[in-house]
Each structure stands twice: as structure tokens, then as C-alpha cells.
Amino acid sequence: MYNQSVMSKTSPHKQPQDATLSVIIPVYNAEQWMPDTLDRLWKSLSKSNWRRIEIIVVDDGSTDNTAKVVRGIKLDQKIKLVVQKNAGRFMARKKGLAVAKGDYVFFIDSRVFAGPGSFKYLATQMQKNPEAVIWNGHVEVDRQGNWYARFWHTVTFIAWRRYFKNPKLTHYGLADYDYYPKGTTCFLAPRQVFLDAYAQFKTGYQDLGNANDDSALIRYMVKQHDIYIAPQFSFTYHSRSTLKAFMKHTTHRGVVFIDGFLKPGTRYFVPLIIVLSVLPLALPILILFPWLIFVGLIMYLSGLLVVLLLGVKLADAIAFIAVLPIFAVFYAVGLYKGLYLKFRNRNAVASS
């Protein structure tokens, strides 16, 4: 529920009926996703009352027929296709921002389907509360027949259970930032807020394709405005479904995590320092004290009970425990790769 004192404030930002919206979709080898993603997106957008909408698809150097597929998609709304050399999601979105004209910008990824009533609900809530100008989508993972998807669902549920155990319309500020869902996978804000966030963005990596393009940007935004989220502003994410894709994606997430959270003041800074310090000692310790392997096995199996007690459904909990060893190996590889990249490029690289 909204706080009455918050509702009574005025906002310098326009209401949807008076504002324009730019939707930016970074894509890479997404030919199989684009027809459904764009169709569902437009069906949801067309039920809202934005004064004008533009859809910008940025092809980040795809090697398949993504650009051709996008050009062939027919909607009532024209699609603007921008093609660039492969530079990563961060730069693809930045390219989209450079050509966007909207008062507001909505980022959505190619594997995300918009809920039918999502944008109608968003417009209604923004009209009720002029302060509600930054929104994170409520994202559910499509878990049907995909154990890797069930794993990621469980990770997000546990990390952000303060919200997911009882999803409802809410908003949070900097103090609660690390305890609520957020991510540029599905995110709306005034265009100027995005531009300001990009202008101050820094990363410890030389290659911006490895940069954390979620936390650093949104952490800057939340200093200016609360972030709103509600289950009615809903979207469905389709996870990777093969072992090879899962391993590659998991390693990349480890690299990105270092960039976003290995810094004082974040929720995971101290745990990261501990994990990165202890992991190299694990093998020598197990050789000296082999009985610890048995203890570790018991702790691993008891993890199923712990996850269930946290409110995770049985099928998701089983998938989580089954996939966890694979995740642990490749995520650790990503963490140390990120640590190496961070120290190799000690001076932060500005996005410009």
C-alpha cells in the first residue's frame, strides 16, 4: 500500500497520457524469440494510454537471422531496428538510448514476455501516484520442463524473499535496495534518469560486455527515486535450457557479480571477501581432513530441507539441489575471472 504522504507529493515527470514511451530491446541471436516477444509486448502496450510509443530493437552483432526476422515482423506499431557490432548488452542499450525520443524508457530483454495487462496497470498506478516513476517488472521464470529455470527461480526467490514470499504493490529506497528485486532485464524510468545513470556509470572492467549493467545503474537511480514493483506489472522470463548455455551464462553472472558487489556498502561485499579467501584453501583442507567431505555431503543434502523451509516448492527445491554443484563450479570460475579482470584494470573505466 502507498503511504499517504508519498501520494500527496507532486512530480516533475509527465503522466502516461501526456508522455511518450521508448521501449528498448537489446538482442543477440534471438531470431526464435522476437516474434512472440514483440507480439506480446505490443498487445500489452496497446492497452495502455501513452500519448506515443516507439519500439527500438538494437541488434548487437547477431550471427543468425535476428535482424531479418525483426524486419519481417508486422505490428500496428512501427519497429525501429538499429544494428551495431557486438559490444554487449550495456552498449546495445546505450545505443538505444541515443536514438530514443520518449519521456520514459522501458528496457526489456528478448527472452521476456509482457503480461497482457501489465502496461495498463502501470499507467493506472502512475496516475494515482505521481512519485511512482521508476518501476521494476515483476518477473516470473518459465519453469516448465526446465531444471535450470527452476534453479534460477529458487535463487531469486531466496535472495529476494522479502518480496516474493508475499508479492504485492510496494516500493523501496536505498536502505532496502539489496533486499528487493531489481534488474534492467525489465525496467522503466524517465529517459533523463537513465541518461544521468549512464553518465556516471563506472566499471572495473575494460570490456563493457563484462560490466554489471544492473546494480550500478539502478543503485544510482534509487538515490533519487524509490523503485516500485507489483505482481500486476508482470513479465515471464525464459531461461537457458541446455547445460552448455547454463554453464556459459553462470560463468558470466559470476564475472558480473564481482563488478557489481565487490565494493564496500553492498550487501554481499563481506560474504564475497570471505568466499574468495576461503575457496583456494578448500582442497588442501579436504586433503588434510578428509572426514570433512562427509560433513560437507550431509550439509549439501540438508540444503533441501533448508530451501523447503524458506518457502520454495518441492519441485523447485529438488532442481536447485541437483543443479547446485554445477552452478557452484562455474560461478566460482566467473568470480575469480571477474577478480582477475578487476585487478588487471585497476582504474575504473567510464562508459563514455
N, C-alpha and C positions, 0 to 999 in steps of 0.2 A: 504494500500500500504506500501511496505517496504521503509524505509529510506535508501538512497544510502550509507551513512556512515556505517550503520549497515551491509549492504550486502557485503561490501568490507572487513569486518573482517574475520580473519581465526578462525577456531575452532579446539580444540584438539580432538574432537569426530569424529568417523568414519561416513562415508556416508552409507546409507542403503545397497547399492550394495556390500559394503565391510564389513558390520556389521551383527551381529546376533541379533535376537529379541526373548525375552522370554515374552509370554503372560501369565499372572497370573489371574485366576478366582476363587475368594473365593465363596463357595456355602454352603447353608444351606437349606435343604428341598426344593430343586429346581428341582426335577425329571421332572416336567412338562415343565420346561423352557430349560433344557440343550440340547435337540435335535435341536431345532430351533436356540438357541444362538450359539452353536458350528458350526452348518451348515453355518449360515450367516457369522460368524466370519471367517471361513476358506475360503469361497468363496471370501470375500473381501481381505484377506491376500494373497491368491494365485495369485491375480492380481498385486501384488507389487513385488519388486525386491530385497528383503532382501536376503543376502547370505545364511542364515539358520534361520529357525523358530522353536521354541518349544512352545507347549501349555501345561501349568501346571494348573490342576484343584485341588484346595485344599478343600476337604470336611470337613467342620467344625462341625463334630459330628452330621450329619444329622440323623433323626429318620425315614426317609422314604427310598425309594429305589434310592436315588440320585447316590450313588456310583455304584450300579448295572447298572443303566441307562447309566452312563458315560462310564463304561467298555464296554458296548454294542454298543456304537456309533462308526461307521466306517468312518474315513476320510482318505484322501490321506496322511494326516499328523498324526503321532502317538500322542496320548494324554497321558501325564504323570499324573496319579492320586495319590494324596497324601491325606491320611486320618489322622485327628487329633481329639482329644477330643474337645468338644465345648468350644471355648475360645473367640469367637467374630471375626469380620471381620479384625480387626487390626492384631491379631495374626495369622490369616489364611494367610494374605498377607505376613507377616513376614516369615512364614514357606515357602511360595512360593519363596520368595527372597533368602532364604538359599539354595535352590536347583537350582535356576535359573543360567544359564550359559551365557545368552545373554549380548551383549554390551549395549543393550537397554532393558527396561522393559515396558510393557504395562499392566496397571490394567484395567480390565473390570468386571462388575458385572453380575450375572446370568440372570438378567431381561433386559439386554441391547442387542439390535440387531445392528450389524455393517452395515453401508451403503455399497452398492456394490462397489463403487469406492473410499471409504474412504482411504484405505491404499496406493492405487496407487497415490492419490492426495498428501498424506503425504510424500511419498518418493520423489515425484517431487519437492515439496516445500523445503524439507531438502537439496536436491541437489542444488537448486537455492540459498539457504541462509544457509551457514554452521552454523550460530548462532542459527538457529531455531531447537534446540534440545529438548525443553520441550513443549509438546502440551496437551491442554485440549480439549477433544472432544466436538463438538457442539451437545448437547443433546436435542432432542425434546421429549416431553412426549406424548405417545399414548393416546389421549383423547376420542377416540371413545367409546361412551356409558358408560363413567366413570366420574361421577361428582367429585370424589376425585382426579382423574388425572387432571381434568380441574382446580381444586383448586390449586394444586401444580404447574401447568403450570403458572397460574396467579401470584403466589408468586414469582417464579423465574423470570418471565418477568418483574415484578415491581422492584425487588431487583437489577436486572442487565440490566435494560432497556437501559443503555448507549450502550450496545452491541446489545440486542435483538430488539430494535426499527429499527435497520438497520444493520443486520448481514453481516459482510464482514471480509476478512482476516485482522487480526490485532494482535498486541502483547502489553503486558502491564508489568510494573515493580512493585516494592514495593509501589510506591506512589499511584498507581491506583488499588492496589490489591483487595480492598473490593468492587470495583465497576464493576468487570467483572466476568463472570462465571468461576468457578473452583471447582474441586471435584475429589477425587480419584475413583469415580464411573467409570470414563472413562479418563485415564490419561497416558501419555507416557513421559519417561525421561531416560537418561542414567542410567544404573544399579548402578554405583558408586554414582550418585547423590541421588538415593533412599536410598542406604546404609548409606550415610552420614546423610540424613534426619532422618532416623530411629535411628541412633546412638545418635543424640542429642535430640530426642523426649522425652518430659516430659508431664505428665498429673497430674491433681489434684485428680484423682480417683484411688482407689486401684484396682478396676476391670477394666481391659483394654477393656472389652466389652462395657463400657460406655464412653470410651475416644473419643475425637474428632479426627478421623483419616483422616480428610481432611485438615482443616485450618493450624494446627500446622506444618504438614509436608510440605505443599505447600508454606506456608509463609517462611519457611527456604529456600526452593529451589529458590523462586523468588528473594532472596537476591543475588543469584549467576547468574541467567539467567532470561531473560524475558520469559513469558509464551505466546505461540502462540495459536490462535483459529481461525477457519474458518468454514463457513457453509458447505463447501465441505468435511470436515473431520467430517462426520455426523453419529449420532447414535440415536436409538429410545429406550426410557426407558418405561417400563410397570409398572405402579403404582399399589399399592394395590387397590382392588376393592370392599372390604366389609367394613362395619362400624367397626367391631371388629378389623380388621387388620389396618384400618386407625387410630383408637384411640391408639392402641399399638405403631404404628410407629410414630405418632405425639408426644406421651409422650417421646419416646426415642430421638427424634430430639430435644426436649427441654433440656433434660439432656446433650446431645452432644453439644448443642449451648453454654451452660454455660461454658463447658470445653474449647471451642474454642475462645470465645469472651468476657468472663468476665475477661478482663485483659487490663490494660492501653495501649493505642496506637491503639486499634482496632476501627473500625467504629461504633460498637454497644456498646462499653463499657458504655458510659454515658447514652444512652437510656435504657440499661439493668438496671443500678442502679436506674433510675427513676421508671421504671416499677415495679421492685421488691420491691421498697419502697412504692409505691402508692397502689398496688393491695390489701394489707391487710387492707387498710383504706377504700376500696370501699364500703363494706357492711355497716359499721357504718355511712358513709356519706350519703348513699342512705336512711337509716332509718331516719336520721335527716332531710334530704332534699329530700323527695320522688318525687318532681317535676323534679329532675334530671334524673329520669327514662325516662320521656317523652323526655327530651333533648337528652338523650343517644339513644333512639329509632330513633329520627329524624336523628341524626348523623350516625347511623348504616345504615338506608335506603339511606341516601345521599351518602353513600360509593359506591353505584352502579354507580352513576354519576362520582364520582372521578376516579374510576377504568376505566371507559369508556374513560374519558378524558386523561388518561395515555396511551391509545392506545390498551387496552385489548378488544378483540372481545366480542360481546354481550353474546353469549352462555357461554363463559368462565367467564365473569363478573357475570352473574346470578348464576352460580355454586359456584363461590367464595363467594358471599354474603350469599348463602344458607348454605354453609358448615362452614363459618367463626365462628359461635358461638360454634360449636363442637370443632373446632380446638383451639379456644381461651381457652376453659376449660382444655383440655388435654395437650396443650402446656404449660399452666401455671403450671399444675401439674408437668410436666417434668422440668420446670425451677427451681421450688422450690426443687424438688428431687435432681437436679444437685447441687443446692446451699448447700443442706444438705450434700451431698457426698463430696463436695469440702471442707467444713469446718470440716467434720469428718476426712478427710485425708489432713491435712494442708500441710504436706511435699509432694512435687511433687514426683510421682513415675516414675522412668525411665523405658523405655520399656524393657531394658535388665533384 
